[in-house]
Amino acid sequence: MTGAVGTAGTTWGSYVGTLGRPLGLWAFTRVLILLCVFKVVVIPGPDVTSDIEQIYQGWYEVLKTGTYPLDDVTWQYPPAAALPILAPALLPFLGYSAGFFVLALLCDAFVFGLLVYAGRRPGRSMRGAWLWLAGVPLLGPTAYARYDLMVTAVAVAGLLAAVRSPAVLGALAGFGATLKVWPVLVLVGTARGRATFRSWTAAAGAAAGVLLLCVLAAPGALAFLGFQRDRGTEIESLGAMIFHVARHFGWPGEARMNYGSIEFLGPGVQAVSTAAMVLTAAAFAWLLVWRLRARLHTTTTTADAAFVAVLLFTVTSRVISPQYMIWLVGLAAVCLVYRSSRMRRPAYLVLWATAVTQFEFPVWFSHVGDSDPLGIALLLVRNGLLVAAVVSACRILWRQTVTEPRAAAAAAAARQERLPVQADRETAPASASASS
């Protein structure tokens, strides 16, 4: 009996000891983020919490009246985005901004808890939890000042459930798509056959159900489609690099607030925006070709393909807002939960890009807006890291699921062809001996 108690005590002590360090670091870094968003510690540059106070709270007041923000072009999100905007009402004892930050903290803790739980299972790794632990504070207060963290929590939960329940993955992906579209991309790498059927039908059903409820609940649920279509080239995007450099050679355009973000306006911008959409279409075409040619599906493929798909979507987008990095950090963390995943290099490249992003916005955002050497250098490094990550991730996914399985199949076929020849050579002397 004493031995059993001692063993249980040792196991519990070992468990607490193993988790003590990551939990302590998580708590420490999150306190720092809260100090920043509550302005106890002031980060240089623009106030990243202003969107909560000026935009989100304004939407909140409109949504409370029973309608979507029909006349606000900055409302560019699917209708279920109303849920995180309205969510601070669940904490009536706090002000709107404070309630939003607390909810962001809870979602952050939820994701961290999922990654820790998944990482401690057999064949898994705590690397994913460590990546998330580091990635969120590297982005700084922006992580808690946008609702992207809440959307990422939905996508991460779905991907971690994918192995056991494709239907849960699909339902969460469908719901996530009604929050901010991109979570539907996590379905790209589902296994063919029953898993794909169950996850995709669950996603379609969940998305249709949520959209129907939103349309019936309030007018203007689909107004976001027109506002999103008219967006241009945001100054932090890959395509914007052309105009940052062109400004030093007399380009007559300007950078100013347009459709909720600072965009370039002037000659050639529309062409670059169109080219970005063509690149996005090409990226999706590559994903389709990959899915058709893939020969091997492992436990990591769904997460790896989701990471690659969202990387492609982000890099080719007309807009690369700082908070987009939260998506990539979350999906990279899910990849690293699996010991067999090969996505470490692109995951760490994303982590470095996230660190640079905090300097790009908000710390030295004025330099980015002015297109001076420091601003251009920051964007070159951040966007260069993202391009390197997407190239590396695509190569890894293609090699693991297409090239290597085909090479293995060809080698197996060649061995099978050699076996009859060897058998004939071995039987030939025996036949000759029998004849003699």
QUIKAUR-V83533 format. One record per pair of residues at least 4 apart in sequence whose ideal C-beta (glycine too) atoms are under 6 Angstrom apart, sorted by the first residue. I is the first residue (numbers start at 1). J is the second residue. D is the distance in Angstrom with one decimal. If there is no record, write none. Layout:
# QUIKAUR-V83533
i = (I I)
j = (J J)
d = (D D)
This chain:
# QUIKAUR-V83533
i = (16 19 20 25 26 26 29 33 33 33 34 35 35 36 36 36 37 37 37 37 37 43 44 45 45 45 46 46 48 48 48 48 49 50 51 52 52 52 52 53 53 56 57 59 59 59 60 62 63 63 66 67 67 67 68 68 68 68 69 70 70 73 73 74 75 76 76 76 77 77 78 79 79 80 80 80 81 82 84 84 87 88 88 88 91 94 94 101 104 104 107 107 107 110 111 111 112 114 115 115 115 115 115 116 118 118 118 119 119 119 119 119 119 123 124 125 126 127 128 128 128 131 131 131 131 132 134 135 135 135 136 138 138 139 139 139 139 140 141 142 142 143 143 146 148 148 149 151 151 151 152 152 152 154 154 155 155 155 156 156 157 158 158 158 159 159 159 159 161 161 161 162 162 163 166 166 166 167 167 169 170 170 170 171 171 172 173 173 173 173 173 174 174 174 175 175 176 177 177 177 177 178 178 178 182 185 185 186 187 187 188 188 188 189 189 189 189 190 190 190 190 191 191 192 196 213 214 215 224 231 232 232 232 233 233 233 233 233 233 233 233 233 234 234 234 235 235 235 236 237 237 237 238 239 239 240 242 243 244 244 246 247 247 252 253 253 253 254 255 255 255 257 258 264 273 276 276 279 280 283 283 287 290 293 294 294 295 295 296 296 297 300 300 300 300 301 303 303 304 304 304 306 307 307 307 308 308 308 310 310 311 311 312 314 315 315 320 322 322 325 325 328 328 329 332 332 335 335 335 336 342 343 345 346 346 346 349 349 349 350 352 353 353 353 356 356 357 359 359 359 360 360 360 361 367 367 367 368 371 379 380 389 395 398 399 399)
j = (20 23 24 133 112 133 137 137 141 144 38 40 41 41 43 141 49 101 141 144 145 362 363 362 363 365 362 365 141 142 145 362 145 54 55 56 97 100 145 57 97 85 96 63 69 85 85 69 82 86 218 218 219 220 218 220 221 223 75 220 223 227 259 260 224 224 227 228 81 224 178 214 221 178 179 210 179 86 147 150 103 96 99 100 99 98 99 144 144 149 149 150 153 153 153 156 132 160 119 128 129 132 333 129 124 160 337 124 125 126 128 129 337 339 337 339 130 336 333 336 337 135 332 333 336 333 138 329 351 354 143 354 355 143 325 354 358 358 145 322 323 149 326 323 323 326 326 176 179 180 326 327 330 172 176 176 183 186 330 334 172 169 172 173 186 303 306 334 165 168 169 169 302 299 195 198 199 198 202 199 199 202 203 202 206 176 183 184 186 187 203 203 206 207 206 210 183 181 183 184 207 207 210 211 310 309 310 306 199 203 287 305 309 301 302 305 306 195 196 199 302 195 297 196 200 217 221 221 228 259 263 269 273 237 239 240 263 264 269 272 273 318 261 263 319 240 255 262 320 318 319 320 383 272 276 264 246 264 371 376 251 251 371 266 264 265 266 265 262 264 369 262 263 269 318 316 318 316 316 312 316 309 294 402 401 402 405 406 401 405 301 304 338 340 341 305 334 335 335 343 397 331 331 332 335 393 394 397 327 331 390 393 390 324 386 390 324 357 361 354 357 332 350 354 347 350 341 343 347 347 396 347 392 389 392 393 385 388 389 389 385 382 385 386 381 382 382 363 364 378 368 378 382 365 372 374 375 375 375 383 384 393 399 402 403 404)
d = (5.8 5.3 6.0 6.0 5.7 5.3 4.1 5.9 5.9 5.6 5.9 4.3 4.4 5.1 5.6 4.0 5.5 5.0 4.7 5.1 6.0 6.0 5.1 3.2 4.9 5.1 4.8 5.7 5.0 4.9 4.7 5.3 4.9 5.4 4.7 4.8 4.9 5.5 5.7 5.8 5.6 5.7 4.8 5.9 5.4 5.1 5.5 4.9 5.2 5.8 5.4 5.2 5.3 5.7 5.6 3.4 5.8 5.9 4.2 4.3 5.5 4.8 5.4 3.5 5.9 5.2 4.6 4.5 3.6 5.5 4.8 3.5 3.9 3.7 4.9 5.3 5.6 5.7 4.1 4.9 5.4 5.1 3.2 4.9 4.0 4.1 4.2 5.2 4.1 5.3 5.3 4.9 4.5 5.5 5.0 5.3 5.7 5.6 5.8 4.6 4.0 5.4 5.6 4.7 5.8 5.2 4.9 5.1 5.6 4.2 5.6 5.1 5.3 6.0 5.4 4.9 6.0 4.0 4.0 4.1 3.8 5.7 6.0 4.5 5.5 4.3 6.0 3.5 5.7 5.4 4.9 4.7 4.5 4.5 5.5 5.3 5.8 4.3 5.6 4.9 5.7 5.8 5.8 4.0 4.3 4.9 5.4 5.9 4.8 4.6 5.2 5.6 4.0 5.4 4.2 5.3 4.4 5.5 4.9 5.8 5.8 4.5 3.3 5.3 5.6 5.2 6.0 4.7 5.2 4.2 5.6 4.2 4.8 5.8 4.3 4.5 4.0 4.8 4.5 5.0 3.5 3.1 4.0 4.6 4.5 6.0 5.2 5.6 5.1 5.3 4.7 3.6 3.3 3.8 5.1 6.0 2.8 5.6 5.4 4.0 5.3 5.5 4.4 6.0 6.0 4.1 5.3 4.0 5.8 5.9 5.6 4.9 4.5 5.1 4.5 2.4 5.9 5.1 4.6 4.9 5.7 4.1 4.5 5.6 5.7 5.9 4.4 4.6 5.7 4.9 4.3 5.8 5.5 5.8 5.2 5.3 5.9 5.2 5.4 5.3 5.0 5.3 4.8 5.2 4.1 4.9 5.2 5.1 5.0 5.7 5.7 4.8 5.2 4.4 4.9 5.9 5.9 4.6 4.3 5.1 3.6 5.2 4.6 5.9 5.7 5.8 2.0 5.7 5.6 5.4 5.9 5.7 4.4 5.2 5.3 6.0 4.7 4.1 4.4 3.9 5.3 5.8 5.9 5.1 4.2 5.6 3.7 5.9 5.0 4.1 4.7 5.2 4.5 5.6 4.4 5.9 4.7 4.9 5.7 5.6 5.5 5.6 4.3 5.8 5.3 4.7 5.9 5.1 5.6 5.6 4.4 5.7 5.9 5.3 5.2 5.0 5.8 5.1 4.6 4.5 5.3 5.9 4.7 5.9 3.7 5.1 4.6 4.1 6.0 5.6 4.9 5.2 5.3 4.2 4.6 3.9 5.1 5.5 3.9 5.2 5.4 5.3 3.9 5.2 5.3 4.3 5.6 4.8 5.6 5.9 5.9 4.4 5.6 4.7 5.1 4.3 3.6 3.9 5.8 5.6 5.5 6.0 6.0 5.0 4.7 5.9)
